[in-house]
Amino acid sequence: MSKDKDDEIHFLGEFCLGNNTMQGELIHNKSTGAIYLSIRRETHTLDGVPVDNGSVITGKLQSGAPVSLYNCRCVRNHTQYLAYQDLLFRSSHIVFGEPQSTFNQLVCVLENGLQWGGLSQIDISGLPAVNFKPVEERVFHWFGAKTSFSTTLENDLYRFPRFEESRVTERLTVTIDSEEKREPAFFMAVRDKIISLISFAIKDNVNIEEQFLVDYDEYELIGDYKNYTRRSFISSEPHSAILGRTYYDYNFTLKQISGDNDPQACLEKLEPVLNLYLSLFKYPNMPPEMVFLNIVQALETFHSRFFYDDRKENYVRSVYERFSGLQNFEKLKGLLLNDTQMDENCRYIILTSRLNDLFIGAYNGLFGEFYLDGNFAQTVADTRHYYTHYSKSKEAKALRGYALLDAVFVLRLLLEYHICRVLNIDISEATRRQLMGRRISRSESRGNGSGEAP
């Protein structure tokens, strides 16, 4: 599992497999997210126990708390000298409480989302005085559920007697409600889309600190108030490192999502694009070649999902409709409709065309340096082809070293800009500032005698 026991939570108890009840150990690795059930069964036969993959395993912990493990998959089944049988199951999620398959609500407390949400209950505008204030929820209706954003505040200052050191912890909380009872998988799917959106917005990892499931039929009535029973819920997401980017580097914040900026219509189509984009910081030790390939694939996937129904004839028609009246049409035509693209045997939109189409965009000049003087898209395509279809002849055209990292930076800005465009969020000025900063940095490097990037 893990060499560092601080990364793991261990529970002992009895677990049911078929008609067998046996002792076992439930392990949750907080760093990797992995959930395991380890069982050693004494046996003098080879009959074993049921190990059907995808099954639900129920049990009771030593504390007496019931627990259910879902989507269990047997990853080890070993019998030693006919004396004992070792079983190891991996599970997708755990629900603490009596066995139940459907719920009405998931409450999810997130780490590193508070600043993005802008819903802080702590008012420091009058420092050194600090005050606490109520904050209204932000509510949306996404993916067949009601999604609410609020904050959870744990304040040691309210405790009595007071300690010399007190801690105040505030987290962004996402609550997903469904009037119709749903399985946990439904809530997790909605939750994952929301977390991906926040991660893209802040360009950093967002972790799940804790989460609960709620059944509207389980509550205690206190006067007219329904105090719903919260069932602790653990799912198998890893805990990722927080890079600590600043608020000023965000793509957008929660307050920019409203009305026409509702992202629901786009999030389904964006899901694979965001997964590729998020690899930029979810896997910090990934080699630069892999980072480059992922960001290029993200751009290609994005273009195919949001433009021209991914049909060549629609793309060609659009180029003529948009640009045929411009004086430099032949220049643009050479970038967007080169000989390879217009070959009658080519029935798809090639990578170079997709990239140039995104660089040119609305023809506002934002990314003009990458197509007006040279053909940066062709260099990117040549580099991608070198890494995916190696040959010695392609080596001279491929970007390497710092030049490869610089290309990743440019392509990331291009992707962020266009994703925000389909979300109806304009980040043109922020993108222009970052491109200007890149030009200044490159100019200073040449002025210091370091020359062009290798």
C-alpha positions in Angstrom: 0.0 0.0 0.0 2.1 2.8 1.3 5.4 3.0 3.2 4.2 6.1 5.0 1.5 5.0 7.5 0.4 8.6 8.0 -1.0 8.5 4.4 -3.3 5.7 5.3 -6.5 5.2 7.4 -7.0 1.6 8.7 -10.3 0.1 9.9 -10.7 -3.4 11.3 -14.0 -5.2 11.1 -16.1 -8.1 9.8 -17.1 -8.3 6.1 -19.6 -10.4 4.2 -18.6 -12.2 1.0 -21.4 -14.4 -0.2 -22.5 -16.5 2.7 -19.1 -16.0 4.4 -18.4 -13.5 7.2 -14.8 -13.0 8.0 -12.3 -10.6 9.6 -10.7 -8.0 7.4 -8.9 -4.7 7.3 -10.2 -1.7 5.3 -7.5 0.7 4.1 -7.8 4.1 2.5 -4.6 5.6 1.2 -5.2 9.4 1.3 -2.4 10.3 -1.1 -3.3 7.9 -3.9 -7.0 7.7 -3.1 -6.8 3.8 -3.3 -9.4 1.9 -1.2 -8.5 -1.7 -0.3 -10.1 -4.5 1.7 -7.6 -7.1 2.9 -8.8 -10.4 4.1 -6.9 -13.5 5.2 -9.1 -16.6 5.6 -8.0 -19.8 7.1 -9.0 -22.8 5.0 -8.1 -26.4 4.4 -9.9 -26.6 1.1 -9.7 -24.9 -2.3 -13.3 -23.8 -2.4 -12.4 -20.2 -1.8 -15.0 -17.4 -1.5 -16.9 -15.4 -4.1 -14.7 -12.8 -5.8 -17.1 -11.5 -8.4 -15.8 -8.2 -9.8 -18.1 -5.2 -9.5 -19.9 -6.5 -6.5 -20.9 -4.7 -3.2 -19.2 -5.9 0.0 -20.9 -5.0 3.3 -19.4 -5.1 6.7 -19.3 -3.8 10.2 -16.3 -2.1 11.8 -15.0 -2.8 15.3 -16.7 0.4 16.4 -20.0 -1.1 15.4 -20.5 1.3 12.4 -21.8 -0.5 9.3 -20.0 0.1 6.0 -20.5 -0.7 2.3 -17.8 -1.0 -0.4 -18.9 -0.5 -4.0 -17.5 -1.7 -7.4 -15.2 -4.1 -5.6 -12.6 -5.8 -7.8 -10.4 -8.6 -6.6 -6.8 -7.8 -7.3 -5.2 -10.7 -5.4 -6.4 -14.2 -4.6 -3.7 -16.4 -3.3 -3.9 -19.7 -1.4 -0.8 -20.7 0.6 -0.1 -24.4 1.4 -3.9 -25.0 1.8 -3.6 -23.2 5.1 -5.0 -19.8 4.3 -6.4 -17.7 1.5 -5.3 -14.1 1.0 -7.8 -11.8 -0.7 -7.3 -8.2 -1.7 -10.2 -6.1 -3.1 -10.0 -2.6 -4.5 -13.1 -0.4 -4.3 -14.2 2.8 -6.0 -16.0 4.2 -3.0 -17.2 3.6 0.6 -20.4 4.6 2.3 -20.6 4.5 6.1 -24.0 3.5 7.4 -26.6 0.8 6.7 -26.4 -0.6 3.2 -28.2 1.7 0.8 -27.7 2.3 -3.0 -29.5 5.6 -3.6 -29.4 9.1 -2.1 -30.6 12.7 -2.7 -27.6 14.8 -2.0 -23.8 14.9 -2.0 -22.0 17.5 0.1 -18.4 18.0 -0.9 -15.9 20.2 1.0 -13.0 21.3 -1.3 -9.5 22.4 -0.6 -8.1 25.3 -2.7 -11.4 26.6 -4.1 -12.3 29.3 -1.6 -10.7 32.2 -3.4 -12.2 31.1 -6.8 -15.7 31.0 -5.2 -15.4 34.5 -3.6 -17.9 33.5 -0.9 -15.7 34.1 2.2 -17.5 34.6 5.5 -14.5 36.4 6.9 -14.4 40.2 6.5 -10.9 41.7 6.9 -11.7 45.0 5.3 -11.4 46.7 8.6 -8.1 45.2 9.8 -7.0 44.8 12.5 -10.6 44.1 13.3 -11.9 40.8 11.8 -15.6 40.1 11.5 -17.7 37.2 10.3 -20.6 37.7 8.0 -23.3 35.5 6.4 -22.8 34.7 2.7 -25.5 33.7 0.2 -25.2 30.5 -1.8 -24.7 30.6 -5.5 -27.1 28.1 -7.1 -27.2 26.6 -10.6 -29.1 23.8 -12.2 -26.6 21.5 -14.0 -26.8 17.9 -15.3 -30.2 17.1 -13.8 -29.3 18.3 -10.3 -29.2 21.5 -8.2 -25.6 22.6 -7.6 -25.0 25.1 -4.8 -21.7 26.8 -3.9 -21.2 28.0 -0.3 -18.6 28.0 2.4 -17.9 25.8 5.4 -16.3 27.6 8.4 -14.6 26.0 11.3 -13.8 28.7 13.9 -11.9 27.8 17.1 -12.5 31.4 18.3 -16.1 30.5 19.1 -15.0 27.8 21.6 -14.9 28.2 25.3 -12.6 28.3 27.1 -10.3 29.9 24.5 -6.8 28.6 23.8 -3.8 30.8 23.3 -3.7 29.5 19.7 -6.9 29.2 17.7 -7.4 28.1 14.1 -10.0 29.3 11.6 -10.5 27.1 8.5 -12.8 28.1 5.6 -13.5 25.9 2.6 -15.6 26.1 -0.6 -18.4 23.6 -0.3 -20.3 22.2 -3.3 -23.7 20.7 -2.6 -25.4 18.6 -5.4 -29.1 17.9 -4.8 -31.5 15.6 -6.7 -35.2 15.3 -5.9 -35.0 11.8 -7.4 -32.9 9.3 -5.5 -29.6 8.6 -7.3 -26.7 6.2 -6.9 -23.4 7.7 -5.7 -21.9 7.4 -9.2 -24.4 10.0 -10.5 -23.3 12.5 -7.9 -19.6 11.7 -8.4 -19.9 12.3 -12.2 -21.5 15.8 -11.6 -18.9 16.6 -8.9 -16.0 15.6 -11.1 -17.2 18.0 -13.9 -17.4 20.8 -11.4 -14.0 20.1 -9.9 -12.5 20.0 -13.4 -14.1 23.4 -14.2 -12.6 24.9 -11.0 -9.2 23.4 -11.7 -9.2 24.8 -15.2 -10.3 28.2 -13.9 -7.6 28.5 -11.2 -4.9 26.5 -13.1 -4.3 24.4 -10.0 -5.4 21.2 -8.3 -8.5 21.1 -6.2 -8.8 18.3 -3.6 -11.7 16.8 -1.8 -11.3 17.2 1.9 -14.4 15.5 3.0 -17.8 14.5 1.6 -21.2 13.3 2.8 -24.3 11.6 1.3 -27.8 12.5 2.4 -31.1 10.7 2.0 -34.0 13.1 2.4 -36.0 10.4 4.2 -33.4 10.2 7.0 -33.7 13.1 9.4 -34.5 14.1 12.9 -37.2 16.7 13.4 -36.2 19.5 15.7 -39.2 21.8 15.9 -39.9 22.6 12.3 -36.3 22.0 11.3 -35.2 18.8 9.6 -31.7 17.7 10.7 -30.7 15.3 8.0 -28.4 12.4 8.7 -25.1 12.8 6.9 -23.3 9.6 5.8 -19.6 9.9 5.5 -18.5 9.0 2.0 -14.9 8.2 0.8 -14.2 7.9 -2.9 -10.9 7.0 -4.6 -9.5 10.3 -5.8 -5.8 11.0 -5.1 -4.8 14.0 -3.0 -2.7 16.3 -5.4 -0.1 18.9 -4.6 -1.3 22.5 -4.5 0.8 24.7 -6.7 -0.4 27.9 -5.0 -1.1 30.1 -8.1 -2.4 33.6 -7.3 -5.9 35.0 -7.8 -4.5 37.3 -10.5 -3.5 34.3 -12.6 -7.0 32.7 -12.7 -8.8 32.2 -16.0 -12.0 33.2 -14.3 -13.9 33.1 -11.0 -17.3 31.9 -9.9 -18.9 35.4 -10.1 -18.2 35.4 -13.9 -20.5 32.3 -14.3 -24.0 33.6 -14.5 -26.8 33.9 -17.0 -25.3 33.5 -20.5 -22.1 32.2 -19.0 -23.7 29.0 -17.7 -21.1 26.3 -18.6 -23.4 23.3 -18.5 -24.0 23.1 -22.3 -20.2 23.0 -22.9 -18.9 20.9 -20.0 -19.9 17.6 -21.4 -18.1 18.3 -24.7 -15.1 19.8 -22.8 -14.6 16.8 -20.5 -11.8 15.1 -22.4 -10.3 18.4 -23.3 -10.1 19.5 -19.6 -8.7 16.1 -18.6 -5.8 16.6 -21.1 -5.3 20.2 -20.0 -5.3 19.3 -16.3 -2.4 16.9 -16.8 -0.2 20.1 -17.0 -0.3 20.3 -13.2 -1.9 17.0 -11.9 1.3 15.1 -12.9 4.2 17.4 -12.0 6.9 14.9 -12.9 5.6 14.2 -16.4 8.3 14.6 -19.1 8.0 17.8 -21.2 7.5 15.7 -24.4 4.4 14.1 -22.8 3.2 17.5 -21.6 3.6 18.9 -25.2 1.7 15.9 -26.7 -1.1 16.3 -24.2 -1.6 20.0 -24.9 -1.5 19.5 -28.7 -4.1 16.6 -28.3 -6.2 18.9 -26.2 -6.3 21.6 -28.9 -7.0 19.0 -31.6 -9.8 17.5 -29.5 -11.3 20.9 -28.7 -11.3 22.0 -32.3 -13.0 18.8 -33.5 -15.7 19.1 -30.9 -16.6 22.7 -31.2 -16.0 23.7 -34.9 -17.5 22.8 -38.2 -19.0 19.5 -36.9 -15.4 18.2 -37.6 -16.2 18.1 -41.3 -13.6 19.3 -43.9 -16.2 20.7 -46.3 -17.7 22.9 -43.6 -14.2 24.1 -42.6 -13.2 25.0 -46.2 -16.5 26.8 -46.8 -16.0 28.8 -43.6 -12.5 29.9 -44.6 -13.8 31.4 -47.9 -16.8 33.0 -46.2 -14.7 34.7 -43.5 -11.6 35.7 -45.3 -12.0 35.7 -49.1 -12.7 39.5 -49.1 -9.5 40.4 -47.3 -6.4 41.7 -49.1 -4.1 39.1 -47.5 -6.5 36.2 -48.3 -3.8 34.3 -50.2 -1.6 34.5 -47.1 -4.4 33.2 -44.9 -5.4 30.6 -47.5 -1.9 29.2 -47.5 -2.0 28.7 -43.7 -5.5 27.3 -43.5 -5.9 25.5 -46.8 -2.4 24.3 -47.8 -1.8 21.7 -50.4 -2.0 18.8 -48.0 -5.3 20.0 -46.6 -6.8 20.4 -50.1 -5.6 17.1 -51.5 -8.7 15.2 -52.6 -7.5 12.1 -50.7 -7.5 14.1 -47.5 -11.0 13.8 -46.0 -10.3 15.4 -42.6 -9.0 18.6 -41.1 -5.3 18.3 -40.5 -3.5 19.4 -37.4 -1.8 22.4 -39.0 -5.1 23.7 -40.2 -6.7 23.3 -36.8 -4.0 25.1 -35.0 -3.9 28.0 -37.5 -7.6 28.2 -37.4 -7.4 28.7 -33.6 -4.5 31.1 -33.8 -6.3 33.3 -36.4 -9.6 32.9 -34.5 -11.8 36.0 -34.9 -8.9 37.7 -36.7 -8.4 40.2 -33.9 -4.6 39.9 -34.1 -4.3 38.5 -30.5 -2.1 35.6 -31.6 -0.9 37.3 -34.8 2.8 36.8 -34.2 2.3 33.0 -34.6 0.8 33.2 -38.1 1.6 36.6 -39.7 5.3 36.1 -39.7 6.1 32.4 -40.2 4.0 29.3 -39.6 4.3 28.3 -35.9 1.5 25.8 -36.3 3.6 23.9 -38.9 6.5 23.7 -36.4 4.2 22.4 -33.7 2.8 19.8 -36.1 6.3 18.7 -37.2 7.3 18.3 -33.6 4.2 16.3 -32.8 4.9 14.0 -35.8 8.5 13.6 -34.7 7.5 12.4 -31.2 4.6 10.1 -32.4 6.1 8.8 -35.7 9.8 8.9 -35.2 12.2 9.1 -38.1 15.7 10.6 -38.4 14.5 13.0 -41.1 12.0 14.6 -38.8 14.5 15.4 -36.1 15.8 18.7 -37.5 12.2 20.1 -37.5 11.4 19.2 -34.0 11.4 21.6 -31.0 13.4 20.5 -28.0 14.6 21.8 -24.7 13.5 25.4 -23.8 11.9 25.9 -27.2 9.6 22.9 -26.5 8.6 24.4 -23.1 8.0 27.8 -24.7 5.7 26.1 -27.3 3.7 24.5 -24.4 3.3 27.9 -22.8 2.0 29.4 -26.1 -0.4 26.5 -26.8 -1.7 26.5 -23.2 -2.6 30.2 -23.6 -4.3 29.4 -26.9 -6.3 26.6 -25.3 -7.3 28.7 -22.3 -8.4 31.6 -24.5 -10.6 29.4 -26.7 -12.1 27.4 -23.8 -13.1 30.6 -22.1 -14.6 31.8 -25.4 -17.0 28.9 -25.6 -17.9 29.5 -21.9 -18.7 33.2 -22.9 -15.9 34.5 -20.8 -13.5 37.0 -22.4 -9.9 36.7 -21.2 -8.4 38.6 -24.2 -6.6 41.3 -22.1 -5.1 38.7 -19.7 -3.9 36.6 -22.6 -2.4 39.7 -24.3 -0.5 40.6 -21.1 1.0 37.1 -20.9 2.0 37.1 -24.5 3.6 40.5 -24.0 5.5 39.2 -21.0 6.8 36.3 -23.1 8.0 38.7 -25.8 9.8 40.9 -23.2 11.4 37.8 -21.6 12.7 36.5 -24.9 14.0 40.0 -25.9 15.9 40.3 -22.6 17.4 36.8 -23.1 18.7 37.8 -26.5 20.0 41.1 -25.2 22.0 39.2 -22.5 23.7 37.2 -25.2 21.9 33.9 -24.4 20.5 33.8 -28.0 17.4 32.1 -29.2 16.1 29.1 -27.3 17.7 25.9 -28.4 
